[in-house]
Amino acid sequence: MKKINLLKAGATAMTVLAMAFPVFASAATYAYVNQAGDVSTVTAADPWTAIQIAPNIDEHSGVILLVNPADGLVGDKVTVS
């Protein structure tokens, strides 16, 4: 009986946490070019937020969704003007 109540309490707690932090549940990693020309990453809920919060993003940069952050794109150097 106590084991079932503990499982119910755990499931309830997980549900409450998931509803309290929906941004973290759907966050993704995006790559962008910073003002120094380096390809960097930012984690955000959507591409528009990623552009807004990316530190030192170049004025001509957008963002690209990284399915695999280890794909070799991050850390590259890009010529910015």
C-alpha positions in Angstrom: 0.0 0.0 0.0 2.8 2.5 0.9 4.7 1.6 -2.3 1.7 2.6 -4.4 1.2 5.9 -2.6 4.9 6.6 -3.1 4.6 6.0 -6.8 1.5 8.2 -7.0 3.3 11.0 -5.1 6.3 10.7 -7.4 4.1 10.8 -10.5 2.2 13.8 -9.2 5.5 15.6 -8.4 6.8 15.0 -11.9 3.6 16.3 -13.5 3.7 19.5 -11.4 7.4 20.0 -12.3 6.7 19.5 -16.0 3.9 22.0 -15.9 5.9 24.5 -13.9 8.9 24.5 -16.3 7.5 24.1 -19.9 10.4 26.0 -21.4 12.9 23.4 -20.2 10.8 20.6 -21.5 11.0 21.9 -25.1 14.4 23.6 -25.1 16.7 23.0 -28.0 20.3 24.0 -29.0 20.8 26.5 -31.8 24.0 27.5 -33.5 24.7 31.2 -34.4 27.7 33.4 -35.5 28.9 35.8 -32.9 30.5 39.2 -33.6 34.0 37.7 -33.6 32.9 35.3 -36.3 32.9 32.2 -34.1 30.0 29.7 -34.4 28.6 29.4 -30.9 25.5 27.8 -29.3 22.6 29.0 -27.3 19.7 27.0 -25.7 16.2 28.3 -26.1 12.6 27.2 -26.5 12.3 28.4 -30.1 14.5 30.1 -32.8 13.1 33.6 -32.1 14.0 33.4 -28.5 17.5 32.0 -29.4 18.1 35.1 -31.6 17.0 37.4 -28.8 19.2 35.9 -26.1 22.3 34.8 -28.0 25.3 36.6 -26.5 27.1 38.9 -29.0 25.2 37.6 -32.0 26.4 39.2 -35.2 23.8 41.6 -36.8 23.7 39.4 -40.0 23.4 36.1 -38.1 20.4 33.9 -37.8 20.2 30.6 -35.9 20.2 27.0 -37.0 18.7 24.1 -35.0 21.4 21.6 -34.0 20.1 18.0 -34.0 23.6 16.8 -33.0 25.8 19.5 -31.3 28.8 17.4 -32.0 28.4 17.6 -35.8 31.5 19.8 -36.2 29.7 23.1 -37.0 30.3 24.6 -33.5 33.7 26.2 -33.1 34.1 27.0 -36.8 35.2 30.5 -37.8 33.2 32.6 -40.3 34.3 35.9 -41.9 32.0 38.7 -40.7 32.0 42.2 -42.2 
